[in-house]
Amino acid sequence: MKVTILILLIGISVGAALYFRLLLHTDIIYTHFMYLPIVLACMWWGRRGMLVALFLALLVFSFHLFGMRVGSIWNDLARIALFGLVSFFIGSLKDRERAERRAQEEVELRRKELAELARKQEEQLEHSTRLAELGEMAAAISHELNQPLTGIRNYARNAFYMLEQSVGSVEEVKGNLRLISEQVDRAAKIINEMRELARKEEHHFTRLAVNSVIRETVEFLSPQMKLSGVKLKLQLAEDLPDVRGDRTRLAQVFLNVLTNARQAMEGSQVRRLDIHSFRGSGEESFAVVEISDTGKGFSKEEAGKLFMPFFTTKKSGHGTGLGLSISKTIIKDHGGSIDARGERGKGATFTIRLPGIVQEEEENHA
């Protein structure tokens, strides 16, 4: 299309030149017509468009070679020089613009590559931190698994004894087998919860109830809380709005905060952990979760560093200092916020706010 337009304009320019030279025999400035194809060619192709200017310059000069001159050759040489000057200036500007645009595109491409690399590293860091926390909970998990395994062994021995000695009724044997099945389900549930937390997967945002994520996390941590002598109190509002989020990542946030709270209460005489969820006030609908403990708390100086990477108030070798930093990133990705308040020796409270799914959004997804 560009070439067709250019050929058409060059043809018009050549026709005008021949008309003024051969028919009118005048030295009127006919070269004005030639600037249009020169300018367009240089705007389209940069300095390569100077070939059009060169072609038209040779045409003008040929008038003198073939005896079609009317005015002085110096006038035409000045026009030819102006062709070159205009085409070089416009072509250089176009080439510079292209070079700057290519450089900007390369910078943008590099920025996207770095952003993608940072995202993958962040996902890997989240996954590694989750695995580290699971490692710290290994003792409690093994204790919890030992209970159903012990029950399975005892019920199986009891059923075997009744069958071997022909004592007990069929219903009693069935009862033992039923209890074995329940204990197997209990152990399988613990293992599945561990596998879900340990799994590395792509972020998957869906509609979910925050209370259900809290309950699952509390149920998973309850053996560890019992071993540490922590009393749990749940106050979960029934009118809490649903949120759009990634279940595994939100579970990791609650896992981080609850684990930190348990560890903070290791030296406390009173070990109580309150989890309170409620609908946030204001025009927008928010799901708010407050987690309060009776642990060692933190100072004002520490409060400003809690969510910084690698900062920790734990003893050396206990924790990576990344849990709260990653939790803040996860909550931010969900459009929410997390903050903490506390006082040295008087416990701490972490508040998590997540935007709820408003009525308009529900209608759009309906």
WODA-V844239 format. One record per pair of residues at least 6 apart in sequence whose ideal C-beta (glycine too) atoms are under 7 Angstrom apart, sorted by the first residue. I is the first residue (numbers start at 0). J is the second residue. D is the distance in whole Angstrom. If there is no record, write none. Layout:
# WODA-V844239
{{I,J,D} {I,J,D}}
This chain:
# WODA-V844239
{{1,43,6} {5,36,6} {5,39,6} {5,40,6} {5,51,7} {8,35,5} {8,36,4} {8,39,7} {9,36,5} {9,51,7} {11,32,6} {12,32,4} {12,33,4} {12,36,6} {12,55,7} {13,58,6} {15,29,5} {15,32,5} {16,29,5} {16,58,7} {19,25,6} {19,27,6} {19,29,4} {20,62,6} {20,67,5} {20,69,6} {21,67,6} {24,69,6} {25,69,6} {26,69,5} {26,70,4} {26,74,7} {30,59,7} {30,78,5} {33,55,5} {34,85,7} {36,51,6} {37,51,6} {37,52,5} {37,55,7} {37,82,6} {37,85,6} {37,86,5} {38,89,6} {40,48,3} {40,51,4} {41,48,4} {41,49,7} {41,86,5} {41,89,4} {41,90,4} {41,93,6} {42,89,6} {42,93,6} {45,90,5} {45,93,4} {45,94,4} {45,97,7} {46,87,7} {46,90,4} {46,91,6} {46,94,6} {48,86,6} {48,90,5} {49,86,4} {49,87,6} {49,90,6} {52,82,4} {52,83,6} {52,86,4} {55,82,6} {56,79,4} {56,82,5} {59,75,5} {59,78,6} {59,79,6} {60,75,6} {60,79,6} {62,68,6} {63,72,5} {63,75,7} {121,328,7} {124,321,7} {124,325,6} {125,251,7} {125,325,5} {126,199,4} {128,319,6} {128,321,5} {128,322,6} {128,325,6} {129,196,6} {129,197,7} {129,251,5} {130,197,6} {131,319,6} {132,254,6} {132,258,6} {133,193,6} {133,196,6} {133,197,6} {136,223,6} {139,222,5} {139,223,3} {139,226,5} {140,189,7} {140,193,7} {142,222,6} {142,226,7} {143,189,6} {143,222,4} {144,186,6} {144,189,6} {147,182,4} {147,185,5} {147,186,4} {148,186,7} {150,178,7} {150,182,4} {151,179,5} {151,182,5} {151,183,7} {154,175,5} {154,178,5} {154,179,5} {155,179,6} {157,175,5} {158,172,5} {158,175,4} {158,176,6} {161,167,4} {161,171,6} {161,172,5} {162,172,6} {192,219,5} {195,247,7} {196,250,7} {200,247,7} {202,245,5} {202,248,7} {203,245,6} {204,243,5} {204,244,6} {204,245,6} {206,241,5} {206,243,6} {206,356,6} {207,241,7} {207,242,6} {207,244,6} {207,246,6} {208,241,6} {209,239,6} {209,242,6} {209,276,6} {209,286,5} {209,288,6} {209,353,6} {210,235,5} {210,239,6} {210,276,6} {212,246,6} {212,249,5} {212,250,5} {212,253,6} {213,235,7} {213,253,6} {213,274,6} {213,276,7} {213,288,7} {215,250,7} {216,250,5} {216,253,4} {216,254,6} {216,257,7} {217,231,6} {217,233,7} {217,274,7} {220,257,6} {223,261,7} {224,231,6} {224,261,6} {227,261,5} {227,265,7} {227,270,7} {228,270,5} {229,261,6} {229,264,6} {229,270,5} {229,272,5} {230,270,7} {230,271,5} {231,272,5} {232,271,7} {232,273,5} {233,274,5} {234,275,4} {235,276,5} {236,276,5} {236,277,5} {236,278,6} {238,278,6} {239,276,5} {239,278,6} {239,286,5} {240,278,6} {240,284,5} {240,286,5} {240,355,3} {240,356,6} {241,355,6} {241,356,5} {242,286,5} {242,353,5} {242,354,7} {242,355,6} {242,356,6} {243,356,6} {244,333,5} {244,353,7} {248,329,5} {251,329,7} {252,326,4} {252,329,5} {252,330,6} {252,351,7} {255,322,4} {255,323,6} {255,326,5} {256,290,5} {256,326,7} {256,349,5} {257,290,7} {259,322,6} {260,272,6} {260,290,6} {260,292,4} {260,294,6} {262,313,6} {262,317,7} {263,292,6} {263,294,3} {263,295,5} {263,347,7} {264,270,4} {264,292,6} {264,293,6} {264,294,4} {266,295,6} {267,293,6} {267,294,6} {269,293,5} {270,293,6} {271,293,5} {272,292,5} {273,291,5} {274,290,5} {275,289,5} {276,286,7} {276,287,7} {276,288,5} {277,287,6} {278,284,7} {278,286,7} {279,285,3} {279,287,5} {279,352,6} {283,354,7} {284,355,4} {284,357,6} {285,352,5} {285,353,7} {285,354,6} {285,355,6} {286,353,5} {286,355,5} {287,350,7} {287,352,5} {288,351,5} {289,348,6} {289,350,5} {290,348,7} {290,349,5} {291,346,6} {291,348,4} {292,346,5} {292,347,6} {293,346,5} {294,346,5} {294,347,6} {295,344,6} {296,341,4} {296,342,5} {296,343,5} {296,344,6} {296,345,5} {296,346,5} {296,347,5} {297,305,7} {297,312,6} {297,341,5} {297,343,6} {297,347,6} {298,343,5} {301,312,6} {302,339,7} {302,341,7} {304,310,5} {305,323,6} {305,339,5} {306,323,5} {306,324,6} {306,327,5} {307,324,6} {308,320,7} {308,321,6} {308,324,4} {309,320,4} {309,321,7} {310,320,5} {311,318,5} {311,320,4} {326,337,6} {327,337,5} {330,336,6} {330,337,5} {330,351,6} {333,353,6} {334,354,5} {335,351,7} {335,352,5} {335,353,4} {335,354,6} {336,352,5} {337,349,7} {337,351,5} {338,350,6} {339,347,6} {339,348,7} {339,349,5} {340,348,5} {341,347,3} {341,348,6}}
